[in-house]
């Protein structure tokens, strides 16, 4: 039996009007092939690759999966699922983050997910993202990405404590800092 696929070559600027088209294609159970130009998931996707996307149930998604979703009438830049939360009334919430970005994106509800990237093709490789090995790699990349975000965005007080400890270990003293609260805490 032949698998149906549809290839749409769209640039980032033409994706705005494509939400309905993508929803229709994926909603029919047809795999969608899209040539990408963005770099939010660099080095995983560098641009000019062809991604194969398929519709999957939201509860089958895992940390590390690369997804396509709609937000405010636009299609996402294929971020990776960094964390999954179950939120009482809202249901399943996905925290996403592009590998090349330092901060996580706004949370995504499962009804906004259009599909999951299941294959990445470029001139030299054809990577199936649904093998056990590749899923493990994707999970590790997501965990490392979250750790990087935590290091960069952890509370200021924790960074100040780390800096003071480092200076103390070197036998130096930290200069008094001016608090944005004018000395009140």
N, C-alpha and C positions, 0 to 999 in steps of 0.2 A: 504494500500500500504506500503510495506516494504522500509525503508530508507536504502540506501546502505552506508556502512562505511568500510573503510580500516584501519587496525591498523598496523602501522610500529613501531617497537621498535628499536630506534636508540640512540646511545650515542652521545655526543657532537662531538667526533672525527669522527664519520661516517657521520655526517650531511653534510660535505663539498661536497660529491658526490651526495647528495640527492636533490639538487635544482631542477634538471630536473624531477625527480620522483615526487616530491611534486607538481610542476607546472602541470604535466600531470594529476595526480589524482584530484587535486582541479579544474583544468580547465574542467574536465568532469562533474563537478557538484556533485562529490562524497565527502562526509565528510571524513576527515582524522583524525585518532586518533593516537597520538604520546605520548609515555612515555618520560617524560623530566628528565634531570639530572642537569640542570643548576640552579643557584640561583639568577639571576639578578632581579627577581620580588619577592624575599622573602620580607615579610612573606606571600604574596599572594600565591605563588607557592614555595614550599620548596624543591622540587626535588622528583622524583619517582611518581609524579601524571601523570595521563593520560589526555591530553588535546584533545578536539574535535575541529577541525578547519574546517571552511567552507569558500569558496570563496564568497566575497561580493563586490559590486561596491564600489570604493574608496570614492565616494561622500556620501555614507550611513554611513561611519565611524564617530564616535563621540569621543570627549575628554573622556579619561578613558578607551576606548576599548584597549584590549590586542591583539596585532597583530603579525603575522609572516611575515617577509619580507626578500628579498634577497638583499645582498650588497656585491659587489666585489666577486661574485661567491660563497658566503656562505649564510647560513640561519641565521637570527638574533636570539638573545636569548629571544624572546618574550617580548619586552618592551611594555610599556603602552603608548598610545598617550597622550601627555601632553598638546599639543597645535596644532591647525590647522590654517594654513595661506593660503591665496589665493595670489599667486604670479603671476602677469601678464603673462609672457611668459611660466613660468614653471608650471602653473596650481596650483593644490592643493599640498601643502607641509605639511607633518606631522612631528612635533617635538616630538620625543619619549624620554622616560627616564625609565630605570629600577628602580623599587621601592627601591631596595637595593643599588643603585648607587647614588653618590652625584651630578654628572654632567649630563646634558642632552646629548643624542647621536647626531650624525650628522643628519640633516634633511633627510627625506625619501620622495621620489616622489611616487605618487599613483600607477604608473606602476610597482614599485618594490614590492608592497604588494602582498603577496601570499594568505593570508586569515586572518580571524579574529577568535580568540579563543572564542567559544560560550559555552563551558562546561569544567569544571574541576572536575576530579574524583580522589579521594584517597580512602584509606581503609575505612574511616568513613563518607565521605561526597560525594555528587554528586551535584555540584553547577552549576545552569543554569545562565550564565552571561547575558542572554538576557531579564530577567525580569526587570520591571521598578525599583524595589527596588535595584537590583544588579547594574544596570546601574548608579543609583544615587550614590551608594557607590563607584563605580569605578571612577566616576567624582570627588568626594571629595578626593579620594586617589591621583588622578592626580594633583589636585589643591594643596594639601598639599605637594606633592613631588616637584612641581615647586617652592613653597614658600621656602622649605628647600634649594633648589639649589640657589635661590636668596639670602638667608641669607648667604650662604657659599661663593658665588662668586660675590657678589655685589662689586662695585668699591672700591679699597683700601681707597680712600679719605673718602668715606661714613663711613667705619669701623673706620677710625682714628677719625672722628668727633664724632662718637658714644662713642669711648673710652675716648676722651677728656671730653665729657659731663659727663660721668660716674665718672671720676676722680674729676671733678669740683664739682659734687654733693656730693662727699665724702670729699671735702676740700683739695684735693691733686692736685699737678701739674704734668703734663706729662713731662717726660724727653725729651730733644730735640732729634728729630729723624734725622737719616742720610738718605737723599733722594738718590735713585739710580741715580738721575740727578745731584749729587754733589751740591745741594742747588739751582740749576736753575730750574725754572718751567715755 
